[in-house]
Amino acid sequence: MTAPVIQPVLKKFNILGDFISAEPYGNGHINDTFALVFNQGGTIVRYILQRINSGIFKNPIKLMENIVHVTRHINEKAKARGAEDVSRRVLTLVQALSGENFVCDQDGSVWRCYVFIENSKSWDIIETPQQAFEAAKAFGAFQCDLMDYNGPQLFETIPMFHHTRGRFAALQKAIQEDVKNRAVSVKTEIDFALSNEKLVNSLLSLQEKGIIPERITHNDTKLNNVLLDNKTGEGLCVLDLDTVMPGLSLYDFGDMVRTATNPVAEDELDLSKVVVQVPMFEAIAKGYLEGTAGTLLPVEREHLVISGKLLTFECGIRFLTDFLQGDTYFKIKREAHNLDRCRTQFALVKSLEEHEESLMGFVSALT
């Protein structure tokens, strides 16, 4: 997508100054993201422009309403407690000339624009326990800030997003239909998934019984969805709010385990390198509990470890399902990319199982 294609969209946003450039930005799997550069009276200013993938997010207008409600609430909370640099601690939407917080192009696609948060960085692979601690603390604080949210009911942007029984059923259907004739080539992965069906209801059953409460959660807590300050390393701002909606706190923690404890990329080919980093787990457990500031129930704390295994397993079966269906959901860069991602997730599940007892002991000591 070139700058001439983007420029008609930019003209509908309330951005002052002279346009300089627009370049693809980040490694997101879903939306199209660009870094914009403008000259505003001799000062170079950047923005983030995104086209929402309406194939994934069927109602992008309602999605944007969620983001407006959530960012406004967190902004007010930050100001009330006297936080510094509030504009670096919560995403700031750029208004359209129409007064909305989004723009529709001639094809009906929905675009949004954020103020670029300078002197910060997100990490695709967390390098140190301190980085993991800060990112987890930021996610915990994000959830804590939303504990007293009393605005309009948030829209479920992807229905049953972390409903593991539904994800498992989708995999079973993909295996049965086998539209690309790929099932025979991934028998090992299919067998592993089916043999671990016992994991599927480990949190859902507790929610259905009312033992674990529903909260407003991020639901996509990859640690690269937190910006860390370049100088201090502090966790600044939580990104990618497309899936902020009702959910379980343990879904958020579990996805952090999935992304932070894996020492390699999620599509690593050498599975011998996929061994859970115990110091990273300890860091995110400490950070998340500090960020949530005592708001988690004892039963939520007791299931922190199992949530990591469950969310890693869930992600693995999602990659496997997409591979069997012909790679229709996640962006891929090579043939069998989703299969490689699946194998990495399943390898991490096995490693988490091997370390489960020691991880449980650590969490128990914290609580």
SULHUHU-V110161 format. One record per residue. N is the residue number from 1. SS is DSSP state (2 for helix, 1 for strand, 0 for the rest). PSI is psi in radians with two decimals (NA if undefined). OMEGA is omega in degrees with one decimal (999 if undefined). Layout:
[[N SS PSI OMEGA] [N SS PSI OMEGA]]
//
This chain:
[[1 0 2.21 -172.6] [2 0 2.88 179.4] [3 2 -0.73 178.4] [4 2 -0.52 177.8] [5 2 -0.64 -176.5] [6 2 -0.58 -172.6] [7 2 -0.68 176.0] [8 2 -0.55 176.2] [9 2 -0.76 -177.8] [10 2 -0.60 -178.8] [11 0 -0.27 180.0] [12 0 -0.12 176.5] [13 1 2.67 -179.6] [14 0 1.18 178.9] [15 0 2.11 -179.6] [16 0 2.80 174.8] [17 0 -3.02 -176.2] [18 1 2.23 178.2] [19 1 2.34 177.7] [20 1 -0.90 -175.8] [21 1 2.85 173.0] [22 1 2.13 -177.8] [23 1 2.54 174.7] [24 1 2.52 -173.1] [25 0 2.38 173.5] [26 0 -3.10 -176.7] [27 0 0.53 -178.3] [28 0 2.56 -178.9] [29 0 -0.33 -165.1] [30 0 -1.14 -175.0] [31 0 2.84 173.3] [32 1 2.14 -172.5] [33 1 2.41 -178.0] [34 1 2.51 171.3] [35 1 2.16 -179.4] [36 1 2.53 176.0] [37 1 2.22 177.8] [38 1 2.64 172.1] [39 1 1.97 179.7] [40 1 1.64 178.6] [41 0 0.61 179.2] [42 0 -0.07 176.5] [43 1 2.27 178.8] [44 1 2.18 -177.5] [45 1 2.43 -179.0] [46 1 2.68 176.1] [47 1 2.85 171.8] [48 1 2.19 178.0] [49 1 2.34 179.5] [50 1 2.42 168.6] [51 1 2.12 -177.1] [52 0 2.31 179.5] [53 0 1.76 -177.1] [54 0 -0.20 173.1] [55 0 -0.51 178.1] [56 0 -0.83 -179.5] [57 0 1.72 -169.8] [58 0 -0.40 -179.7] [59 0 1.33 -175.9] [60 2 -0.43 178.5] [61 2 -0.79 177.3] [62 2 -0.63 176.0] [63 2 -0.80 -179.4] [64 2 -0.57 175.4] [65 2 -0.73 176.0] [66 2 -0.87 -176.1] [67 2 -0.70 177.9] [68 2 -0.83 -178.4] [69 2 -0.77 -175.5] [70 2 -0.82 -178.9] [71 2 -0.63 178.5] [72 2 -0.75 -179.2] [73 2 -0.81 -178.4] [74 2 -0.63 176.7] [75 2 -0.79 180.0] [76 2 -0.68 178.8] [77 2 -0.75 -179.5] [78 2 -0.75 179.5] [79 2 -0.67 -178.0] [80 2 -0.57 179.3] [81 0 0.13 174.7] [82 0 0.50 179.8] [83 0 2.51 176.5] [84 0 2.69 176.0] [85 0 0.92 -177.3] [86 2 -0.62 -178.4] [87 2 -0.20 174.9] [88 2 -0.11 -174.3] [89 0 -0.12 176.3] [90 0 2.49 -178.5] [91 0 2.45 178.4] [92 0 2.01 178.7] [93 1 2.47 174.3] [94 0 2.21 -178.8] [95 0 2.59 171.1] [96 1 2.79 177.9] [97 0 -0.40 179.1] [98 0 -0.22 -175.7] [99 0 -0.20 176.6] [100 0 3.04 177.1] [101 0 0.40 179.0] [102 0 2.95 178.5] [103 1 2.42 172.3] [104 1 2.29 178.3] [105 0 -3.08 -174.9] [106 0 -0.34 178.3] [107 0 -0.03 -179.3] [108 0 0.02 177.9] [109 0 2.55 179.7] [110 1 2.26 -179.5] [111 1 2.60 173.2] [112 1 2.81 -178.7] [113 1 2.34 178.2] [114 1 2.64 168.0] [115 1 2.32 179.6] [116 0 2.28 179.2] [117 0 1.84 -173.9] [118 0 2.86 176.6] [119 0 0.72 177.9] [120 1 2.91 -177.2] [121 1 2.52 169.6] [122 0 2.65 -174.2] [123 0 2.10 177.7] [124 0 -0.64 174.1] [125 0 1.99 -179.8] [126 0 2.30 -172.5] [127 0 -0.47 -175.8] [128 0 2.69 175.2] [129 2 -0.55 179.6] [130 2 -0.69 176.0] [131 2 -0.75 179.0] [132 2 -0.74 178.2] [133 2 -0.83 -176.8] [134 2 -0.74 179.4] [135 2 -0.77 179.7] [136 2 -0.67 177.6] [137 2 -0.72 179.5] [138 2 -0.73 177.1] [139 2 -0.69 177.9] [140 2 -0.74 178.6] [141 2 -0.64 176.8] [142 2 -0.83 179.4] [143 2 -0.68 179.9] [144 2 -0.71 178.6] [145 2 -0.52 -176.8] [146 0 0.01 -179.3] [147 0 -0.61 -177.0] [148 0 0.33 176.8] [149 0 2.24 -179.0] [150 0 0.42 178.7] [151 0 -2.87 179.6] [152 0 2.59 177.2] [153 0 2.27 -179.5] [154 0 2.50 -179.9] [155 0 2.47 177.7] [156 0 1.70 -170.4] [157 0 -0.60 171.6] [158 0 1.78 -177.6] [159 0 2.37 176.6] [160 0 0.67 -174.1] [161 0 -0.83 178.8] [162 0 0.45 178.2] [163 0 1.66 -170.0] [164 2 -0.53 175.8] [165 2 -0.71 177.4] [166 2 -0.69 178.1] [167 2 -0.70 180.0] [168 2 -0.69 177.8] [169 2 -0.64 177.8] [170 2 -0.67 176.5] [171 2 -0.79 179.7] [172 2 -0.69 178.4] [173 2 -0.74 179.6] [174 2 -0.65 177.2] [175 2 -0.78 -177.8] [176 2 -0.76 -177.3] [177 2 -0.69 175.7] [178 0 0.99 -171.1] [179 0 -0.40 -179.6] [180 0 0.18 -179.3] [181 0 0.76 -177.5] [182 0 -0.21 -172.1] [183 2 -0.67 -177.3] [184 2 -0.49 -177.3] [185 2 -0.18 -177.9] [186 2 0.64 -178.2] [187 2 -0.69 -179.5] [188 2 -0.78 -179.4] [189 2 -0.71 178.3] [190 2 -0.77 179.7] [191 2 -0.71 178.9] [192 2 -0.78 -179.1] [193 2 -0.84 -176.7] [194 2 -0.58 -178.6] [195 2 -0.22 180.0] [196 0 0.40 -179.7] [197 2 -0.45 -179.2] [198 2 -0.42 179.9] [199 2 -0.49 -165.3] [200 0 -0.74 -174.8] [201 0 0.19 -171.7] [202 0 -0.56 176.0] [203 0 -0.60 -178.3] [204 2 -0.71 -178.5] [205 2 -0.63 178.4] [206 2 -0.66 177.3] [207 2 -0.76 -178.7] [208 2 -0.52 178.8] [209 0 -0.05 179.9] [210 0 0.25 -178.5] [211 0 -0.65 176.2] [212 0 2.21 -175.3] [213 0 2.66 170.9] [214 0 2.42 179.0] [215 1 3.06 168.9] [216 1 2.12 -174.4] [217 1 2.85 -178.9] [218 0 -0.76 174.6] [219 0 0.06 176.2] [220 0 1.08 -169.0] [221 0 0.78 167.6] [222 0 2.41 -174.4] [223 2 -0.23 173.6] [224 2 0.07 172.9] [225 2 0.31 172.5] [226 1 2.30 173.6] [227 1 2.31 175.3] [228 1 2.45 179.9] [229 1 2.32 -176.8] [230 0 -0.59 -176.2] [231 0 -0.86 -172.7] [232 0 -0.34 -175.8] [233 0 0.02 -178.4] [234 0 2.50 172.7] [235 1 2.09 -172.3] [236 1 -1.06 -166.1] [237 1 2.34 175.7] [238 1 2.30 -176.4] [239 0 3.14 170.0] [240 0 1.26 -174.2] [241 0 0.27 -175.7] [242 0 -0.53 -176.7] [243 0 0.31 174.6] [244 0 2.06 -174.4] [245 1 3.12 177.6] [246 1 2.42 -179.5] [247 1 -2.86 179.4] [248 0 2.44 176.6] [249 2 -0.58 -176.7] [250 2 -0.40 173.4] [251 2 -0.72 179.9] [252 2 -0.80 -179.9] [253 2 -0.74 -178.3] [254 2 -0.67 179.8] [255 2 -0.49 173.4] [256 2 -0.72 176.6] [257 2 -0.79 -178.8] [258 2 -0.75 -173.8] [259 2 -0.52 -174.6] [260 2 -0.55 -174.6] [261 0 -0.18 177.0] [262 0 2.09 -175.2] [263 0 -0.10 -176.5] [264 0 3.07 179.6] [265 0 2.75 -176.1] [266 0 -0.13 177.1] [267 0 0.46 179.2] [268 0 2.36 -178.4] [269 0 -0.51 179.8] [270 0 1.67 -173.8] [271 2 -0.24 176.6] [272 2 -0.31 179.6] [273 2 -0.17 -176.3] [274 0 1.53 -179.7] [275 0 2.23 -174.7] [276 0 2.30 177.1] [277 0 1.78 -176.4] [278 2 -0.76 178.1] [279 2 -0.57 177.8] [280 2 -0.72 176.9] [281 2 -0.80 -178.9] [282 2 -0.66 -179.2] [283 2 -0.76 -178.2] [284 2 -0.56 176.3] [285 2 -0.81 178.0] [286 2 -0.80 -176.9] [287 2 -0.77 -177.4] [288 2 -0.74 179.1] [289 2 -0.62 176.5] [290 2 -0.73 -178.7] [291 2 -0.65 -179.4] [292 2 -0.18 167.9] [293 0 0.81 174.4] [294 0 0.20 -177.4] [295 0 -0.21 178.7] [296 0 2.51 176.0] [297 0 2.73 177.0] [298 2 -0.68 -178.5] [299 2 -0.53 176.1] [300 2 -0.73 178.1] [301 2 -0.67 -178.4] [302 2 -0.37 -176.8] [303 0 0.28 179.5] [304 2 -0.75 -176.1] [305 2 -0.83 -179.1] [306 2 -0.51 179.7] [307 2 -0.60 178.1] [308 2 -0.77 178.9] [309 2 -0.72 -178.3] [310 2 -0.82 -177.5] [311 2 -0.55 175.4] [312 2 -0.75 176.6] [313 2 -0.79 179.3] [314 2 -0.79 -179.5] [315 2 -0.68 178.0] [316 2 -0.76 -179.1] [317 2 -0.45 174.6] [318 2 -0.76 177.0] [319 2 -0.72 -180.0] [320 2 -0.73 177.7] [321 2 -0.78 -178.8] [322 2 -0.67 177.1] [323 2 -0.79 -179.1] [324 2 -0.52 -178.2] [325 2 -0.05 177.8] [326 0 0.42 174.7] [327 0 1.02 -176.5] [328 0 -0.15 -175.4] [329 0 -1.10 -178.1] [330 0 2.45 174.4] [331 0 2.45 178.8] [332 0 2.69 179.5] [333 0 -0.09 178.8] [334 0 2.86 176.4] [335 0 2.44 179.8] [336 0 0.36 179.9] [337 2 -0.77 179.6] [338 2 -0.55 176.4] [339 2 -0.73 176.8] [340 2 -0.73 178.5] [341 2 -0.74 178.4] [342 2 -0.82 -177.3] [343 2 -0.65 178.6] [344 2 -0.74 178.8] [345 2 -0.77 -179.0] [346 2 -0.62 176.9] [347 2 -0.65 178.9] [348 2 -0.63 175.0] [349 2 -0.81 -179.8] [350 2 -0.72 -179.6] [351 2 -0.67 177.2] [352 2 -0.64 177.1] [353 2 -0.72 -179.1] [354 2 -0.53 -176.7] [355 0 0.10 -170.5] [356 2 -0.76 -176.4] [357 2 -0.76 -178.8] [358 2 -0.64 178.9] [359 2 -0.70 177.0] [360 2 -0.71 179.2] [361 2 -0.68 179.6] [362 2 -0.82 -178.8] [363 2 -0.70 179.0] [364 2 -0.65 178.5] [365 2 -0.57 179.3] [366 2 -0.60 -173.3] [367 0 NA 999]]
//
